[in-house]
Amino acid sequence: MTKAKSGIEPSAEIPLSIRERLAYSFFNGADYLLKNIIGKYMFFFYTTTFAINPLWLAFGQPLLKILDVVTDPLVGEWSDRTRSRMGKRRPWILFGSIALGIIFPMSWMPTIIMFWDPAPTAISIFVYFLILKSLYYVSHTVAVVPYYALGAELSRDYLERTRIVGWRHFIGAPMTILATLPFVFATNPEYFSDEATGVAVVMCGVGVIIIVTGIIAVLGTRERASTEVQKPLPITQALKITLSNKPFMFLVATVFFYGIGQYFAVSFGVYLINYIIYDGDKSQFSILLAKATVAGVMVTLGLNLLVRKLGQSYEKVQMLKLGMLLSLTVPLTALISFQPNEPMWYFLFHALALPIGNTIIEVLPLSIVADICDLDEIKSGRRREGAFVGVYNAAFKSGYMFAPALAMILLHFTGFDGTLFSQTQETKDLMEIFLVAGCTVTFLAAFLCSLGIKLSRSDIENTQAQLQR
């Protein structure tokens, strides 16, 4: 890792106020909440509570995700072209967060929403899942892509960009603790008569959080005044320029493979906790996951401060490469973290190994995307944060597409049976083997792709000097 060197004076741009950083960051907490709830519980919920065949989810999820991946770049481009009294991004964030806050809870309520069917079948519940999940993806794209694009354009300063993303991650990361609570409450008979009712109630609370934090982000931030006078590029030409940017495409490949590894580790790992450590006891499983998440957040916050501190002296890209290399500690710890009736070993996997790569991937890449937009402005003559964030977000979301599909396919080949309280020893052994193999392949691919990112601070600051002239 090399120190950042530059003969160019830092930008004199005024940093964002603490109030604006907080207002902008709160909605990221809601996004973290959604991602962690879905990654840790949604497929586990549908395969164990409703006994949906894992293979149905393995093939149904990617079909839905294709729609999501396609809409991300389009929404990014459309937000670039938006002209309103509220600005380019904030109208999208406002209406998207309201829609998302309504649709997300509904995606967890098949037996409640389908009130006309007192005994829904596995097929009808699966169809409901497909419909509501597709609506969730669209509303999430409408809210989140412009939100990240807004963050990329809040500052032109090389270091301030990392601070903005760092603040967003620092404020948002603790919300992952809240993501563990739905199943802690829902599986406790003292609170709810059945798990499905408990999950429905707590997810309505999550919907309120989404809407409130979205409104705060809209009202508490300002959009940097645009100096663009050219007409927008045709969408096909704009996408062609975006996809021909080599540093950006290697960055996209890095987050794509890391996203698969991260969400595979989380979504597949919950089965190992429940069936290997606790032999099918859901209440114990959810408590351990909550404790490990709290510990992981503490480690994450410390790493966030460390990354921001090192970012003052070292190159972002070099730090990203090191983080991807260190993410290979995840499959190493998976070899020893799932011990029957020995829950403390799990903390190695969840609270120590996973936070390393997660913190790096949440703090640095979007800051690098903002830098890449400066290079693009020289080529296209336009500020196109929405276009780049849309493609970037599509790549990261593709990890969501392949990770659950990979997890469900491998789960099927372990011999898993969702109608059983506990699983056979052969199934448990295969679960461990598949978790280690899946994490190794995906995190190694992320590291190798990161090696192709050729971008330095001097490149960015020279480009900014050109733009100023």
Buried (B, 14 or more C-beta within 10 A) or exposed (E): EEEBEBEEEEBEEEBBEEEBBBBBBBBBBBBBBBBBBBBBBBBBBBBBBBEBBBBBBBEBBBEBBEEBBEBBBBBBBBBBBBEEEEBBBBBBBBBBBBBBBBBBBBBBBBBBBBEEEEEBEBEBBBBBBBEBBBBBBBBBBBBBBBBBBBBBBBBBBBBBBBBBBBBBBBBBBBBBBBBBBBBBBBBBEEEBEEBBBBBBBBBBEBBEBBBBBBBBBBEBBEEBEEEEEEEBBEBEEBBEBBEEBEBBBBBBBBBBBBBBBBBBBBBBBBBBBBBBBBBBBBEBBBBBBBBBBBBBBBBBBEBBEEBBEBBEEBBBBBBBBBBBBBBBBBBBBBEEBBEEEEBEEBBBBBBBBBBBBBBBBBBBBBBBBBBBBBBBBEEBEBBBBBBBBBBBBBBBBBBBBBBBBBBBBBBBEBEBEBEEEBBBEEBBEBBBEBBBEBBBBBBBBBBBBBEBBEBBBBBBBBBBEEBEE
